[in-house]
Amino acid sequence: MRKIVLLVSLCVVLFSSCKEIDTSILNEYNGAFILNEGISKSSLSHYNYEDQTCTSDYIVLEGKANSMRIIGEGSSAKAFFNLPVVGSAISYSLDSKSEEKSFDLVESHEMLCSNPVTDNALYAATIDTLYEYNIETLDVKDKLSISDGVSQMVTSGKFLYVANQKTDSVYVYDMSSNKAQDTLSVLAQPIDMKVDADGHVWVYCQGHADGSEFGLVKIERDFITTKLVHRVYAYRGERVKNMDNCLTLSKDKRSLFFVNGNVIKMSVYHEDELSDRTLSTNKFLSDNYDKVSFSGLNVDPRTGNLYCLISNGESAGQLLIVENTDEEKGSLKEQYSVGVKPLAVGFNY
C-alpha cells in the first residue's frame, strides 16, 4: 500500500464572503500552495489571487513527498510533508520558506493526524499501531493496536475516524481517552474522507476492480443517552474514473465535489429522505474535461472557488481555478502551470 500522510488542521476559521475580501492585505505567504511530487525532488508551488501569479518552485524539498498538510495560519503557518523514502516527516515555514523541523518517527508511518482535544498531540499510524506523540518533544505519549490497511484519517469533534481499505471499514476512536468506540462497514476500498457542516463524515470508496461497490458513504453520529450511535448510508453509482485526493467540500461544507470521470457536484443532503440512495452524476465542469486526469481537488476557504489539479506525466502540471456559484456548472476563471505531478493543494490566510 502506498504510504500516505495526512496532517489535519484543527482550527475552524470563519471567513468573510468573497465580496468582502480585502485583497490588499495578502502577503507572500498567503494563498494556495500546491504539492508537486516531481521526478527526483518534490516542490511547492504558490498561487496568489491578488496579483494572479503562480510560482512553480516556491519551495524545493530535498526528497520526494507524497502528501502535505498546512497547519496554523498567517505568518506562523507551516507546511508538513512526509518523505517516505527516508522515513521522516519535515515542516517548512511558509513565511521564511525555510525548513523548521525534521524528525524520524518510531516506525515507518502511513500518515499523521493532529489531535483536536489537546493542541500539542499528534497521531501517527503505522501498519498495525496508532501512536500519540507530543508534537513539541516527539515523545510517545500513548499507543493502541489498529488493523493493517489504513488509507485515510479525519477528525470530527473528539473522534478520530480511520479508513481501512483492506477491511472496507472505518474505525472510530475517542481521542480524549484513546479508546476504540466503533467499527463501521462501508463500500469497497475507502480512500478519502471529509467532514461536512453537520459533523457527518463522508467516505469516498473506489470500489472493486470490476467497479462494484463504488460510491460515497455518509456516516452520521449521534448519542442516545450516553451511548454513541452511528448511522451509515451508502450512495452507490457506476464508476467512470477516480483517483486519490478525490473528494472535497464547498466553502459552506454543504456541497461535495468528487471525481468520477468529470468533477461531480452533490449536495450533502442529496436523497436524504430515501433509504436506497444513488450517487449524483451532475457534472460540474464541461464535457471537455470528461477524460482529464485530475490529481487533486480542494476549495479555497476565502473565495469558495474550486481548485483542480491536472497531472501531465513528467511535464508541468496544471492548476484550474473554477468559480463555484449557484449555477449548475462551474465557470473556469484561470489556468496556470505548476510543478511536475501535482498531488494536493492547501491554503493559508
Secondary structure, DSSP 4 states (H G I P E B T S, - for coil): -----------------GGG--GGG--TT-EEEEEE--SSS-EEEEEETTTTEEEEEEEE-SS--S-EEEES-GGG-EEEEEETTTTEEEEEETTT--EEEEEE-SS--SEEEE-SSSTTEEEEE-SSEEEEEETTT--EEEEEE--S-EEEEEEETTEEEEEETTTTEEEEEETTTTEEEEEEE-SSSEEEEEE-TTS-EEEEE---TTSTT-EEEEEEEEEETTEEEEEEEEEE-------SS-EEE-TTS-EEEEESSSEEEEETTTTTT-SSEE----BSS-GGGTT--EEEEEE-TTT--EEEEEEETTEEEEEEEEE--SSSS-EEEEEEEEEESEEEEEEE-
